[in-house]
Amino acid sequence: MEIRNNFWVGCALGLLFPAVGFIIIYAPTLQLFSEQKQMAFFFLVIAINLGIMRYTYKKKKDKFSRGVLLSTGLAFFYFVFINKHLLSF
């Protein structure tokens, strides 16, 4: 499957995994994870996105990679903002 070198397609794909992770974690009827495991799951989702970004960057899809990077960064800061009480040392 050929990946289009498009910034907006990269943003959309980059938001896909964090959105699915957010739905899994915060679905009101599921409550599958404790608070500590939620942050670990979010970091796993972000690591998947960074893996996608690295793969597409190696394939010379720079615009796509930048879209994934932007959406991953936004998702990371959003998750940290939501769970900042878990990060206090």
N, C-alpha and C positions, 0 to 999 in steps of 0.2 A: 504494500500500500504506500503510495507516494504521499508524503507530507507536504502540504502547501506552505510556502515561505511567506506567511501572512501574520502580521503582528496581532490582529484581532482574533484570529483563529487560535493563536498561541495563548492569548489571554483567556479565551473561553475554555480551552482544554486545561489550562492551569487552574482555573476556578472549579473545574469539575470534581477533582478529588477532594479538595477542602470542603466543598459543598456537601458531597456525599458523607464525608466524615462528620461534618457538623450535624447533619440530619441523623446519623446513627447515634451520635453522642447525646444530642439534646431532644430526641423524639420523646414526647412526654410519657408514652406508654412503655418504652423500652428500658431506659435506665440500666444499660448493660455494664457500664464501667464506673468504678469509683473515681473520685476527683483526681487522684494521682495518676491513675491509668488513663484518664482522659487526656492529660497533657502528653503522655507517652504516645498515645494514639495520634494526636495532632502532629507531633514531631515525625512520626512514621509517615503520615500523609505528606508532610512537607518534604521529607526525604525522597519519597516517590516522585514528587514534582521536580526536585532537583536532579534526579536521575534522568527523567524525561528531558529536562533542559540540557543536560550534558550530552545525551545521545543526539539530540537535534542540532546542537552546536557543532558536534563532530561531523554531522552530515551537511554542514554548511548552510543551515537554515537559521541564519542569524536573527531575522525579524521574528520568527516563530519562537526562538529561544528567549528573546527579550520579552515577548508577551508572557511566556510561562514564568519568567523571573519576576516580572512586575506583579502578576497575580499571586504568585507564591509569597512574595514579600508582603503584599497587602493582607493575605490570609494569615501569615505569621504574626503580624502586628495586631490584627484583629483578635486572634486567639490569645495572645499574650495580654491584651487589654481586658478581655473577658475573664481570664483566669489569673489576673495579677496577684490575687491573694495566695495562690499556690506557689508563687515564685519568691515570696519573701523568705529571707534567710534568717 
